[in-house]
Amino acid sequence: MAAMESTPGPGMRLYVVVWIGLLLIVAVEVALTYAHLPAGTLLAGLLALAIVEAALGVMFFMHLRYERRALFWSLIPGLILVFLMMNQFWPDAYRLASLHR
């Protein structure tokens, strides 16, 4: 068997910093909702912050930051497939919900 190289992982300090960053992003999201912004501006701001939050969570807490690039980029086609399937089946969910009212 080939010997696996052991690299030191991130310390607890990094995880605490990322966690505090996530809490700050949530605080900004709450502040945006109370700012009474126009709907389009509010939606764009909240979506941008949600993408940053998701990226931080995936990179650090799911440990994809330290994986090989090939593994990370192999997840993208699966994500696109999920979005396409949601696009195809979501209208059916709305149709079924309106039938049961």
Secondary structure, DSSP 8 states (H G I E B T S, - for coil): -----------HHHHHHHHHHHHHHHHHHHHHHHTT--HHHHHHHHHHHHHHHHHHIIIIIS-GGGS-HHHHHHHHHHHHHHHHHHHHHHHHHHHHHHHT-
